[in-house]
């Protein structure tokens, strides 16, 4: 079996995903553009959704799990009175019924979702059940037992539009939160149905739309950008050389609970150290 060619491009890209392509389509485009196969992303966006998609290239793919852990922010429109099979505008309409909505009641109902809540993943999602993704099971017409997940909603603001059945929404939430489910559950709580449309991720961790670019134009950034929110430790040349071989630092160098990012004197990321199962674990990047 042929060996996989070592990665020659290492870095990160902050994409403003346009509507239409899947997150995988964006990765495929970047593979062609950079001539590199080893590319991944942090946090899937549906084809109809737009906004911030954080991408790792080469060795930086090892760092994506740190980038996925941060808060996410979204904007969308919630259409009340229409339920769809996918909880968004891409699905088939399965129920309709005009709702008599009072803006204050809608805002109060949305505020009731703020905090730690239990959320059932939608059938059309990438969550795996028994080794298969839910959207694959849904397409096959089979049923799957979905397990509720605990997520955090930090903000859920809604405001009316010119259409009494449509509200604009802004959401700050933990990774793994489904805004589609949030919109549908809000509709149910108000005595009807709802779906979302025009979903846009405005922030992923510390990455915002202000620094995101279309995939054809997005600039290659250093791998260290993906872990810029973690505690940084600056190393001497000797310590950096040792860290590249997987060596740990003296215990007093690790301030707090980590993870910690280790940078050489030139500002290049050498490794990320973290505690796992009571032991220190190192993720080393090539020079």
WOLINWO-V438142 format. One record per residue. N is the residue number from 0. SS is DSSP state (hx for helix, st for strand, lp for the rest). OMEGA is omega in radians with two decimals (none if undefined). NEAR is the number of other C-alpha atoms within 10 Angstrom. Layout:
n={N,N}
ss={SS,SS}
omega={OMEGA,OMEGA}
near={NEAR,NEAR}
This chain:
n={0,1,2,3,4,5,6,7,8,9,10,11,12,13,14,15,16,17,18,19,20,21,22,23,24,25,26,27,28,29,30,31,32,33,34,35,36,37,38,39,40,41,42,43,44,45,46,47,48,49,50,51,52,53,54,55,56,57,58,59,60,61,62,63,64,65,66,67,68,69,70,71,72,73,74,75,76,77,78,79,80,81,82,83,84,85,86,87,88,89,90,91,92,93,94,95,96,97,98,99,100,101,102,103,104,105,106,107,108,109,110,111,112,113,114,115,116,117,118,119,120,121,122,123,124,125,126,127,128,129,130,131,132,133,134,135,136,137,138,139,140,141,142,143,144,145,146,147,148,149,150,151,152,153,154,155,156,157,158,159,160,161,162,163,164,165,166,167,168,169,170,171,172,173,174,175,176,177,178,179,180,181,182,183,184,185,186,187,188,189,190,191,192,193,194,195,196,197,198,199,200,201,202,203,204,205,206,207,208,209,210,211,212,213,214,215,216,217,218,219,220,221,222,223,224,225,226,227,228,229,230,231,232,233,234,235,236,237,238,239,240,241,242,243,244,245,246,247,248,249,250,251,252,253,254,255,256,257,258,259,260,261,262,263,264,265,266,267,268,269,270,271,272,273,274,275,276,277,278,279,280,281,282,283,284,285,286}
ss={lp,lp,lp,lp,lp,lp,lp,lp,lp,lp,st,st,st,st,st,st,st,lp,lp,lp,lp,lp,hx,hx,hx,hx,hx,hx,hx,hx,hx,hx,hx,hx,lp,lp,lp,lp,st,st,st,st,lp,lp,lp,lp,lp,lp,lp,st,st,st,st,st,st,st,st,hx,hx,hx,hx,hx,hx,hx,hx,hx,hx,lp,lp,lp,lp,st,st,st,st,st,st,st,st,st,lp,st,st,st,lp,lp,lp,st,lp,lp,lp,lp,st,st,st,st,lp,lp,lp,lp,lp,lp,hx,hx,hx,hx,hx,hx,hx,hx,hx,lp,lp,lp,st,st,st,st,st,lp,lp,lp,lp,lp,lp,lp,lp,st,st,lp,lp,st,st,hx,hx,hx,hx,hx,hx,lp,lp,lp,lp,lp,lp,lp,lp,lp,st,st,st,st,st,st,st,st,st,st,st,st,lp,lp,lp,lp,lp,st,st,st,st,st,st,st,st,lp,lp,lp,lp,lp,hx,hx,hx,hx,hx,hx,hx,hx,hx,hx,hx,lp,lp,lp,lp,st,st,st,st,st,st,st,st,st,st,st,lp,lp,st,st,hx,hx,hx,lp,st,lp,lp,lp,lp,lp,lp,lp,st,lp,hx,hx,hx,hx,hx,lp,lp,lp,st,st,st,st,lp,lp,hx,hx,hx,hx,hx,hx,hx,hx,lp,lp,lp,lp,lp,lp,hx,hx,hx,lp,lp,lp,lp,lp,lp,st,st,st,st,lp,lp,lp,lp,lp,st,st,st,st,st,st,st,st,lp,lp,st,st,st,st,st,st,lp,lp,lp}
omega={-3.09,3.10,3.08,-3.13,3.13,3.12,3.12,3.10,-3.13,3.12,-3.13,3.14,3.09,-3.00,2.90,-3.05,3.08,3.08,3.09,-3.10,3.00,3.05,3.10,3.09,3.11,3.10,3.14,3.11,-3.13,3.06,3.11,-3.07,-3.08,-3.13,-3.06,-3.12,-3.01,-3.13,3.09,-3.12,-3.12,3.06,-3.09,2.97,3.09,-3.14,-3.11,-3.11,3.13,2.99,-2.93,3.06,-3.10,-3.03,3.04,-3.09,3.12,-3.11,-3.13,3.07,3.10,-3.05,-3.05,-3.12,3.06,-3.12,-3.10,-3.00,-3.03,3.08,3.05,3.06,-3.09,2.92,3.12,2.98,3.07,3.14,-3.13,3.08,3.11,3.05,3.10,-3.09,-3.10,-3.11,3.04,-3.03,-3.11,-3.06,3.09,3.08,-3.12,3.09,3.09,3.10,-3.09,-3.11,3.09,-2.98,3.02,-3.07,-3.14,3.12,3.12,3.14,3.13,3.13,3.11,3.14,3.13,3.12,-3.12,-3.10,3.11,-3.10,3.05,-3.05,3.10,-3.14,3.09,3.13,3.10,3.14,-3.08,3.11,-3.13,3.02,-3.11,3.10,3.13,3.11,-3.09,-3.12,3.07,3.11,-3.13,-3.12,-3.13,3.14,-3.14,3.08,3.11,3.10,-3.12,-3.12,3.11,3.14,3.07,3.10,3.12,3.02,-3.07,3.13,3.07,-3.11,3.10,3.07,-3.10,3.05,3.09,3.09,-3.08,3.13,-3.08,3.09,3.00,-3.11,3.01,-3.03,2.91,-3.02,3.08,3.02,3.13,3.11,3.09,3.13,3.08,3.13,3.12,3.13,3.14,3.13,3.08,3.10,3.13,-3.14,3.13,3.04,3.13,3.10,3.11,2.96,3.14,3.04,3.10,3.13,3.14,3.07,-3.09,3.14,3.03,-3.00,3.10,-3.12,-3.08,3.11,-3.11,-3.13,3.14,-3.12,3.07,-3.03,3.14,-3.03,-3.01,-3.09,3.06,-3.14,3.10,3.10,-3.10,3.10,-3.09,-3.11,-3.04,-3.14,-3.13,3.12,-3.09,3.05,3.10,-3.05,2.95,3.11,-3.12,3.14,3.12,3.12,3.12,-3.13,3.10,3.09,3.10,-3.12,3.08,3.08,3.03,-3.01,-3.06,3.14,-3.08,-3.12,3.13,-3.04,3.12,-0.02,-3.12,3.08,-3.09,-3.11,3.09,-3.10,3.12,3.10,3.10,3.12,-3.13,-3.06,2.97,3.10,-3.14,3.07,3.12,-3.13,3.09,-3.13,3.10,-3.12,-3.10,2.96,-3.02,3.08,3.11,3.14,none}
near={3,4,5,8,9,11,14,13,17,22,20,28,25,27,26,25,26,19,16,12,16,18,22,15,12,21,21,15,13,22,16,10,12,14,12,18,19,20,23,23,24,22,20,15,21,19,16,18,22,24,26,31,27,26,26,28,30,21,22,24,20,17,23,22,14,17,24,19,15,16,20,25,23,20,23,21,22,30,23,27,20,24,25,19,16,21,26,28,20,15,13,12,15,11,13,14,12,12,17,13,15,11,14,12,11,20,18,14,17,22,17,14,18,17,14,13,14,14,18,15,19,18,21,18,17,15,16,13,13,8,7,12,15,24,17,16,17,15,10,9,9,9,10,13,9,14,11,11,12,14,17,19,23,17,17,24,17,24,15,19,11,7,8,15,17,21,21,17,22,19,21,23,23,21,19,19,22,16,26,22,20,23,25,24,21,24,24,15,14,17,13,20,25,30,30,28,20,16,24,23,24,22,22,27,20,13,22,20,17,10,13,22,19,15,19,11,13,16,16,16,15,17,25,23,18,29,22,14,16,16,16,18,15,18,19,12,13,9,18,23,15,15,24,20,15,17,15,16,15,7,7,6,11,17,12,8,9,14,22,22,22,26,22,21,13,10,12,16,25,26,25,26,21,17,13,10,6,7,8,11,16,21,16,19,22,12,12}
